[in-house]
Amino acid sequence: MSLAPKSPVSEVASLYSSKQLSSTISVEQPTAIVYCEANFGSIDGKTANGLVRHSEIYKILAVIDSQKVGLDAGFALGEDSKSIPIYRKLSEVIEHLPTVPDYFIYGIAPATGMLSTHERGVIFEAISLGMNIVSGLHEFLCDSPGFVAASKARNVKLIDVRKPRDKKDLRLFSGRIADVTCPRITVLGTDCAIGKRTTATILTRALKKYGLNAVMIGTGQTCLIQGARYGVAMDAIPSQFCAGELEATIIEAFENEQPDIIIIEGQSSLSHPAYSTSSFILRGSCPDGVILQHAPKRPHRCDFPEMAMPDPATEINLIQTFADTKVIGLTLNHENMSEDEVDSAIKKYELELGVPTTDALTKSPDLLVEMTLAAFPQLTKTSVAC
């Protein structure tokens, strides 16, 4: 039996690579169900939300959330149907499927990063059914004697996506990021769980559709579970190595893929006092440009009701003071907003900030491409093959 890999992405990356072996070989996606009890569609359900929207590796068959039973997962997110039903509990999912899925994915991102007693029981149940377990928590399943024994008995894998490589293999910042000659854009935000990964994913897809060789770098557990070929769970890395691990990952992607542009997923907010990940991402990626994600109707920072949301202008000033970069655009999270309110906010921020503004989920992805090309006009002629 294989336990959690030394590298946080090696197990997931191997599944991704198996799908890319050859266009002439049909390789089916492994099937998975996503556990998101009482959190699907909410901020702490961001891993499940992301997997329903986009998964390079897994074919998502169902979501578990007793509060949204019977809904289509896409409708529960306020989007188009995804043909992914939501069930009350694991046993009900199994009853409705012809075979037991290959993977059970823990799809909640709690602030504690730990499992509850009930959730441990659900994971033991999934293991007993012969399902491999994927977790993005700070609590590593492969460090639990109980989970290890149960997984050995059923010959299944425990995949701890956030677990970093051995300390002896961690890399320090070298300055070689200067060798990466293509533009690098980092998507940052004014808060946690605000849509940075979603915007980065949509932007990368749109740039590829336009004809550019765009590569995305994941920096959080959800992006890695979705199937990012390059990435590192930044908040699980000792601080001394954070910038170096990200720099090395970007260099690896640049050398392997020869991209026209690299998009880096951001984490948290540079101004958020509870988290430092954004600062390491700015240091490690040394981005040529930043896209800032903001939720105009969010009253306070998630999990911190006493902290008001920062103004985008303040965050932009902080980013451009902290790093040698430029904010090239603003993208909106439309939570609690009507279509008219989104349109008004776009006009308001473009006027106030002087940068292109859009909503990646409700507006055309072409606007993100235009935002990028306006900042890096060399991409329009020199990088796209006719």
C-alpha positions in Angstrom: 0.0 0.0 0.0 1.2 3.5 -0.8 0.8 6.2 1.9 1.1 9.9 1.4 3.8 10.9 -1.0 6.9 12.8 -0.1 5.9 15.6 -2.4 2.5 17.1 -1.8 1.6 16.9 -5.5 3.4 13.7 -6.7 0.4 11.4 -6.1 -2.1 13.8 -7.7 0.4 14.7 -10.5 0.8 11.0 -11.4 -2.9 10.7 -11.9 -2.8 13.8 -14.1 0.1 12.5 -16.2 -1.7 9.2 -16.7 -4.4 11.1 -18.5 -1.9 12.8 -20.8 0.0 9.7 -22.0 -1.3 9.7 -25.5 -4.2 11.0 -27.4 -4.6 7.6 -28.9 -5.0 5.9 -25.5 -8.3 6.1 -23.7 -7.7 6.6 -20.0 -10.8 7.0 -18.0 -10.8 9.5 -15.1 -11.0 7.9 -11.7 -14.3 8.5 -10.1 -14.8 10.4 -6.8 -17.4 11.7 -4.4 -16.8 14.9 -2.4 -17.7 15.3 1.3 -18.9 18.8 2.2 -21.4 18.4 5.0 -23.2 21.7 5.8 -20.7 23.7 3.8 -21.3 23.2 0.1 -21.6 26.5 -1.7 -20.2 28.4 1.3 -16.8 29.8 2.0 -15.4 26.8 3.9 -16.7 24.5 1.1 -14.3 26.0 -1.4 -12.6 22.7 -2.2 -15.8 21.0 -3.0 -17.1 24.1 -4.9 -13.9 24.2 -6.9 -14.0 20.5 -7.8 -17.6 20.7 -9.0 -16.6 23.6 -11.2 -13.4 22.1 -12.5 -11.4 18.9 -12.1 -8.6 17.7 -14.4 -8.2 14.4 -12.6 -11.4 13.1 -11.0 -14.8 12.5 -12.5 -17.0 13.9 -9.6 -20.1 11.7 -9.2 -21.7 13.2 -6.2 -21.5 15.7 -3.3 -22.4 14.9 0.3 -24.2 17.7 2.2 -27.4 17.0 4.1 -28.5 20.6 3.9 -28.7 20.6 0.1 -30.0 17.1 -0.5 -31.7 16.7 -3.9 -30.1 19.7 -5.6 -27.9 19.6 -8.6 -24.4 20.8 -7.4 -24.2 23.4 -10.2 -27.6 24.9 -9.2 -26.5 24.9 -5.6 -23.6 27.1 -6.6 -26.0 29.4 -8.5 -24.6 28.2 -11.8 -25.7 25.9 -14.7 -26.3 22.2 -14.0 -23.3 20.0 -13.5 -25.3 16.8 -13.4 -23.7 16.1 -10.0 -26.4 15.2 -7.4 -26.1 16.1 -3.7 -26.8 13.3 -1.1 -27.4 13.2 2.6 -24.7 10.7 3.6 -22.1 8.3 2.2 -24.4 5.2 2.4 -27.0 7.0 0.2 -24.4 7.8 -2.4 -23.3 4.2 -2.6 -27.0 3.0 -2.9 -27.5 5.2 -6.0 -24.2 4.3 -7.8 -23.6 1.1 -9.8 -20.1 0.8 -8.3 -18.1 2.2 -5.4 -16.2 5.3 -6.5 -12.4 5.2 -6.6 -11.8 8.2 -4.3 -13.4 9.9 -1.4 -12.4 13.6 -1.3 -12.7 15.7 1.9 -14.0 18.9 0.4 -14.2 21.3 3.3 -11.5 23.8 4.2 -12.0 24.6 7.9 -10.0 27.3 9.5 -8.6 24.7 12.0 -7.5 22.4 9.3 -8.5 19.5 11.5 -11.1 16.7 11.4 -14.1 16.4 13.7 -14.9 13.1 15.5 -17.8 12.6 13.2 -15.7 13.3 10.1 -13.2 10.7 11.2 -16.0 8.2 11.3 -17.1 9.0 7.8 -13.5 8.6 6.5 -13.2 5.2 8.2 -16.5 4.3 6.5 -15.1 5.3 3.1 -11.9 3.3 3.7 -14.0 0.2 4.7 -15.7 0.5 1.3 -12.4 0.4 -0.5 -12.1 4.0 -1.4 -8.8 5.9 -1.6 -8.9 9.1 0.5 -7.8 12.5 -0.6 -7.4 15.2 2.0 -6.2 18.8 1.9 -6.2 19.3 5.7 -3.3 20.3 7.9 -4.1 17.1 9.9 -2.3 14.4 7.9 -4.2 11.1 7.6 -1.0 9.2 7.1 0.2 10.3 10.6 -2.8 8.6 12.2 -2.1 5.0 13.2 -5.8 4.2 13.0 -6.2 5.5 9.4 -2.9 3.8 8.4 -4.0 0.4 9.8 -7.5 0.7 8.2 -6.0 1.7 4.8 -3.5 -1.2 4.9 -6.3 -3.6 5.6 -8.3 -2.4 2.6 -5.2 -1.8 0.4 -6.2 1.8 -0.3 -4.2 5.1 -0.5 -4.2 8.0 1.9 -3.3 11.1 0.0 -2.4 14.2 2.1 -2.1 16.9 -0.5 -0.8 19.5 1.9 2.0 17.4 3.3 5.3 19.0 2.2 8.4 17.1 1.0 11.0 16.2 3.5 12.9 19.2 5.0 16.2 18.0 3.5 14.6 18.4 0.1 13.0 21.8 0.6 14.5 24.6 -1.6 15.6 28.1 -0.6 15.1 31.1 -2.8 18.0 31.4 -5.3 17.2 34.4 -7.4 16.8 32.2 -10.5 13.3 33.5 -11.0 15.0 36.2 -13.1 15.7 33.4 -15.6 12.0 33.1 -16.2 11.6 35.4 -19.2 7.9 35.1 -19.9 5.4 37.4 -18.0 4.2 36.2 -14.6 0.8 37.2 -13.3 -0.2 36.6 -9.7 -3.9 36.6 -8.8 -4.2 38.1 -5.3 -7.3 39.2 -3.2 -8.6 41.4 -0.5 -9.6 38.3 1.6 -9.5 34.5 1.9 -11.8 32.3 -0.1 -12.7 35.1 -2.4 -12.3 33.5 -5.8 -8.6 33.9 -6.6 -8.2 30.3 -7.7 -11.3 30.4 -9.8 -10.3 33.6 -11.6 -6.8 32.2 -12.2 -8.2 29.0 -13.6 -10.6 30.9 -15.9 -7.9 33.3 -17.0 -5.5 30.4 -17.8 -8.2 28.6 -19.9 -9.1 31.8 -21.7 -5.5 32.5 -22.6 -5.1 29.0 -23.9 -8.2 29.4 -26.0 -6.8 32.6 -27.4 -3.7 30.7 -28.5 -1.2 31.3 -25.8 0.7 28.6 -24.0 -0.4 29.5 -20.5 0.6 27.5 -17.4 -1.0 27.9 -14.0 0.9 27.4 -10.7 -1.2 26.2 -7.8 -0.4 27.4 -4.3 -3.3 25.8 -2.3 -4.8 22.4 -1.6 -7.9 22.8 -3.8 -5.9 23.7 -6.9 -3.6 20.7 -6.4 -6.6 18.3 -6.0 -8.2 19.8 -9.1 -5.1 18.6 -11.0 -2.6 21.5 -11.3 0.5 20.0 -12.9 2.7 22.4 -11.0 2.2 23.7 -7.5 2.9 23.6 -3.8 0.7 24.0 -0.8 2.3 27.2 0.5 0.7 27.3 4.0 2.2 24.0 4.9 5.8 24.9 4.1 8.2 26.2 6.8 8.5 30.0 6.2 12.2 29.9 5.4 11.5 27.8 2.4 8.2 29.2 1.1 9.6 31.7 -1.4 12.2 29.1 -2.6 9.7 26.3 -3.1 7.4 28.5 -5.2 10.4 29.9 -7.2 11.6 26.4 -7.9 8.2 25.2 -9.0 7.8 28.2 -11.4 11.2 27.5 -12.8 10.4 23.9 -13.3 7.2 24.8 -15.2 9.0 27.3 -17.3 11.8 24.9 -18.3 9.4 22.0 -19.0 6.6 23.8 -20.7 8.2 26.8 -22.4 5.1 28.9 -21.7 4.2 32.3 -23.1 2.8 33.3 -19.8 2.6 31.9 -16.2 -0.4 32.5 -13.9 0.1 32.0 -10.2 -2.7 31.4 -7.8 -2.7 33.7 -4.8 -3.6 33.0 -1.2 -5.3 35.1 1.5 -4.6 38.8 1.4 -1.4 40.7 1.8 -3.1 43.0 4.3 -4.6 40.2 6.3 -2.9 40.0 9.7 -3.7 36.3 10.3 -1.9 35.0 7.2 1.5 35.5 5.6 1.1 33.4 2.4 0.6 36.3 0.1 3.9 37.9 1.0 5.7 34.7 0.3 3.9 34.3 -3.1 4.9 37.8 -4.1 8.5 37.2 -3.0 8.8 33.8 -4.6 7.1 34.6 -7.9 8.3 38.2 -8.4 5.3 38.8 -10.6 5.3 41.2 -13.5 1.7 41.9 -12.9 -1.1 41.3 -10.3 -4.8 40.9 -10.7 -6.7 41.7 -7.6 -9.9 39.9 -6.6 -12.5 41.7 -4.4 -16.0 41.1 -3.1 -17.8 44.5 -2.8 -20.7 43.2 -0.8 -18.6 41.1 1.7 -19.1 43.0 5.0 -16.1 41.6 6.8 -13.2 39.2 6.4 -14.3 35.5 6.5 -13.9 34.0 10.0 -13.1 37.4 11.3 -16.3 39.4 11.8 -14.5 42.1 13.7 -12.3 42.9 10.6 -13.8 45.1 7.9 -12.9 44.4 4.3 -10.2 46.6 2.9 -10.8 48.9 0.1 -9.3 47.8 -3.2 -7.3 51.0 -3.6 -5.7 50.5 -0.2 -4.8 46.9 -1.1 -3.4 47.9 -4.5 -1.2 50.5 -2.8 0.1 48.0 -0.3 0.9 45.4 -3.0 2.7 47.9 -5.2 4.6 49.2 -2.2 5.6 45.8 -0.9 6.7 44.4 -4.3 8.2 45.6 -7.5 5.0 44.9 -9.5 1.9 46.6 -10.9 -1.8 45.7 -10.4 -3.1 45.4 -13.9 -6.7 44.7 -13.2 -9.5 44.1 -10.7 -11.9 41.1 -10.7 -15.1 40.9 -8.7 -16.7 38.2 -6.6 -20.4 38.8 -7.1 -21.6 37.2 -3.8 -24.8 38.9 -2.6 -24.9 41.1 -5.7 -27.4 41.4 -8.5 -26.3 41.7 -12.2 -27.0 45.4 -12.1 -24.9 45.9 -9.0 -22.1 44.0 -10.6 -22.3 46.3 -13.7 -22.3 49.4 -11.5 -19.4 48.2 -9.4 -17.4 47.5 -12.6 -17.9 51.1 -13.8 -17.2 52.5 -10.3 -13.9 50.7 -9.8 -12.7 51.3 -13.4 -13.3 55.1 -12.8 -11.8 55.2 -9.3 -8.8 52.8 -9.9 -8.0 53.3 -13.5 -7.6 49.6 -14.2 -9.8 47.2 -16.2 -12.4 45.5 -14.0 -14.6 42.4 -14.6 -16.3 39.4 -13.0 -14.6 36.2 -14.2 -17.7 34.1 -13.5 -20.5 36.2 -15.0 -18.7 38.1 -17.7 -17.0 36.9 -20.8 -13.5 35.4 -20.2 -12.4 37.4 -23.2 -12.3 40.4 -20.9 -9.6 38.7 -18.8 -7.6 38.1 -22.0 -8.0 41.8 -23.0 -6.9 42.8 -19.5 -3.8 40.7 -19.9 -2.9 41.8 -23.4 -3.3 45.5 -22.4 -0.6 44.9 -19.7 1.6 42.7 -21.9 1.0 43.8 -25.6 4.0 41.8 -26.8 1.9 38.6 -26.3 -0.4 39.6 -29.2 2.1 39.3 -32.0 5.2 37.5 -30.9 3.7 34.5 -29.0 0.7 33.3 -31.0 1.3 31.0 -33.9 -0.7 31.8 -37.0 
